[in-house]
């Protein structure tokens, strides 16, 4: 992980802009905020150049920074579809997923559509708001093979590409829930892929060849999934869909972890008011940082979960960067 002024930086995308936090010891301090006018739906840090960060918005396309957030710019030209829902920095550029479900990739100063995603999700829909249509909710690549790409469609299942995005095919054998929220193509367990979906969590041991249900008991609404440097898999899941979160107890969400690829789960923290919208590996790689829908940042490790920030807007993404 790159450092700035000797401190490791956490970047947070929210429904009211971007935040930057720096760590000193066990504490995280907010050092900058920007883009507060815009609803940020997604964010991606370039692994090869962690000062480069992309942030997608609900209606205003893509923003980016080349200096770790000191200055932000709007994409020019802008993405042809302005309602973005996912982003993936890759090979010196960026891919974005949109509503309606499609994927666009930056190329030669412009954009190209990776048409297979749209074609294979043409029959998908989004039942909570049919007028919005389906969306490309998450993008991922296989560690060690950046030509193998995964796109999760909400609500339309999984599609994959083995040629860097030129061609795409569905990969839904055994997948009983097409409401894809997040994808983890495991770095520590080669060939294993994990999904957090609207009514379950799934695992594939064979690069998305087939899927098996690995849902934690009691928490049926899968929201987020990630792993630490030891290969422990974490999920953020709630009791019921967001339309139930109006109850006094809120989302009643939990962060759970598994050291056996989802066969068994241990609860780290439960009965959170906000949904656990995104997880990223902690700076030391031994746990997770979680962002919730009620604007809380949690640090998760063997000692449990502790709050490192609260009172933020709805958090959509947390990422480590420069």
Buried (B, 14 or more C-beta within 10 A) or exposed (E): BBEBEEBBBBBBBBBBBBBBBBBEEEEBEBBBBBBEEBBBBBBBBBEEBBBBBBBBBBEBBBBBBBEBBEEBEEBEEEBEBBBBBBBBBBBEBBBBBBBBBBBBBBEEEEBEBBBBBBEBBEEBBBEEEEEEBBBBBBBBBBEEEEEBBBBBBBBBBBBBBBEBBEEBEBBBEEBEBBBBBBBBBBBEBEBBBBBBBBBBBBBBBEBBEBBEBBBBEEBBBBBBBBBBEEBBBBBBBBBBBBEBBEEEEBBBBBBBBBEEBBEEBEBBBBEBBBBBBBBBBBBEEBBBBBBBBBBBBBBBBEEEBEEBBEEBBBBBBBBBBB
